[in-house]
Amino acid sequence: MFDLLLRGGRVVDPASAVDGVRDIAVSDGRIAKIAPNIAAIEATRVIDVKDKLVVPGLIDLHAHVFDGFNRSGVHPDLAGVYSGVTTLVDAGSAGCAAATTAVEVRRSADGLTWGDPVTAALTQSGLWAWHIDVQWIAARNEFWAVYNVKTEGSCTTPAVYIASSADGVSWDVAPGAVMVKGTARELQDIVYRTTFAYDPAADAITFWYSGARFTDGQYRWGAAVQRRLRQDIFSESRASLDPRSLPPAPAPLEDWP
């Protein structure tokens, strides 16, 4: 006799290559049987889950478990077990409302076993890395990182920088921001997530930016693309604009795309 029977749900389990209507029987808190049709009389309790998804415990890789302290904070149970999530990664409880941030590096030879975190030397006075995209540039034999920066307690990031590193721990930030808000209409008030691709043949970098402009009482999100020569990006003679000297954002950022 099973303790529980879930009947008629769509079972999706990529690890077992299962995607179809199945019954699931549970005994002593563990899955005891999965089959197309398990008789109701075989279980003490039966729940009809027709037209519902039945999946293994989900993993949420990005949450801010800071319920009641800021707009993006969530209650761990609401984001967790009540949402079918059994593993939840707290991506910094306060989110971008935090005063400071830090970038840490962990290494693995197989993607399964990881070393202890090491704090990366990626710092700028009064500016803190927020969303970061790191790539190994084989043609240059070094890492590159592209990231937007935040000021203390603010989520309206005003600029994007690029840095290079031989080991992923010690970083050299290129002079001047790659992009600052106001350069493009789509990025008038915020420059947010950015990714990039390096073309060794042309020695050029293509950047894809997301950002927002404030209009009609709300932030409207958009995107922009830019292609620039590597030597221009990393040139020591490039002018450096302190993004903190730019006008403040017209409103706090409270809703994300």
URBEL-V906268 format. One record per pair of residues at least 6 apart in sequence whose ideal C-beta (glycine too) atoms are under 7 Angstrom apart, sorted by the first residue. I is the first residue (numbers start at 1). GAP is how many residues later the second one is. If there is no record, write none. Layout:
I|GAP, I|GAP
//
This chain:
1|41, 1|42, 1|43, 2|23, 2|24, 2|25, 2|30, 2|40, 2|41, 3|23, 3|24, 3|25, 3|41, 3|42, 4|22, 4|39, 4|41, 5|18, 5|20, 5|33, 5|35, 5|37, 5|38, 5|41, 6|17, 6|18, 6|41, 6|43, 6|48, 7|16, 7|39, 7|41, 7|42, 8|13, 8|15, 8|40, 8|41, 8|42, 9|40, 9|41, 9|43, 9|44, 9|45, 10|10, 10|11, 10|43, 10|44, 11|7, 11|9, 11|11, 11|13, 11|23, 11|43, 12|7, 12|41, 12|43, 13|42, 13|43, 22|12, 22|13, 22|14, 23|12, 23|13, 23|14, 23|15, 24|7, 24|10, 24|30, 25|7, 25|8, 25|13, 25|17, 25|18, 26|6, 40|6, 55|29, 57|28, 57|29, 57|30, 58|26, 58|27, 58|28, 59|26, 59|28, 60|19, 60|25, 60|28, 60|29, 61|28, 62|27, 62|29, 63|11, 63|16, 63|25, 63|26, 63|27, 63|28, 64|8, 64|9, 64|10, 64|27, 64|28, 64|29, 64|31, 65|8, 65|9, 65|11, 65|25, 65|28, 66|7, 66|27, 66|28, 66|29, 67|6, 67|7, 67|8, 69|25, 70|24, 70|25, 70|27, 71|183, 72|23, 76|12, 79|6, 79|9, 80|8, 92|6, 96|34, 96|54, 96|59, 97|56, 97|58, 99|53, 99|54, 100|28, 101|27, 101|28, 101|29, 102|17, 103|17, 103|19, 103|26, 103|29, 104|13, 104|14, 104|15, 104|16, 105|12, 105|13, 105|15, 105|63, 105|64, 106|8, 106|9, 106|11, 107|7, 107|8, 108|6, 118|51, 120|48, 120|49, 120|51, 121|48, 121|49, 121|50, 122|7, 122|23, 122|41, 122|49, 124|25, 124|49, 126|25, 126|118, 127|22, 127|24, 128|21, 128|22, 129|18, 129|20, 130|17, 130|18, 130|19, 130|20, 130|27, 131|16, 131|17, 131|61, 131|62, 132|13, 132|15, 133|12, 133|13, 133|61, 133|62, 133|63, 134|9, 134|11, 135|9, 136|7, 137|7, 137|61, 139|61, 142|22, 142|23, 142|24, 143|21, 143|22, 143|25, 144|18, 144|20, 145|17, 145|18, 145|26, 146|14, 146|16, 146|32, 146|48, 146|49, 146|50, 147|13, 147|14, 148|9, 148|11, 148|12, 148|43, 148|44, 148|46, 149|8, 149|10, 149|12, 149|94, 150|7, 151|93, 155|97, 155|98, 156|33, 156|34, 156|93, 156|97, 157|33, 157|34, 157|35, 158|22, 158|23, 158|33, 158|85, 158|88, 159|18, 159|20, 159|21, 159|22, 159|32, 159|84, 160|17, 160|18, 160|19, 160|31, 160|34, 160|49, 161|12, 161|13, 161|16, 161|17, 162|12, 162|16, 162|71, 163|8, 163|9, 163|10, 163|11, 164|7, 164|8, 165|6, 174|59, 174|60, 175|61, 175|63, 175|65, 176|62, 176|63, 176|64, 176|65, 177|64, 177|66, 178|29, 178|55, 179|8, 179|12, 179|28, 179|30, 180|11, 180|61, 180|63, 180|66, 181|6, 181|7, 181|8, 181|9, 181|10, 181|30, 181|65, 182|6, 184|40, 185|28, 186|25, 186|27, 186|36, 186|37, 186|38, 187|22, 187|24, 187|37, 188|25, 189|23, 189|24, 189|25, 189|60, 189|61, 190|21, 190|22, 190|29, 190|59, 190|63, 191|18, 191|20, 192|18, 192|19, 192|20, 193|17, 194|13, 194|14, 194|15, 195|13, 196|9, 196|10, 196|11, 197|9, 198|7, 203|26, 203|27, 203|28, 204|23, 204|24, 204|25, 204|26, 205|23, 205|25, 205|28, 206|19, 206|21, 207|18, 207|19, 208|15, 208|17, 209|14, 209|15, 210|11, 210|13, 211|11, 212|7, 212|8, 212|9, 212|10, 213|7, 214|36, 214|37, 219|34, 219|36, 221|36, 232|6
//
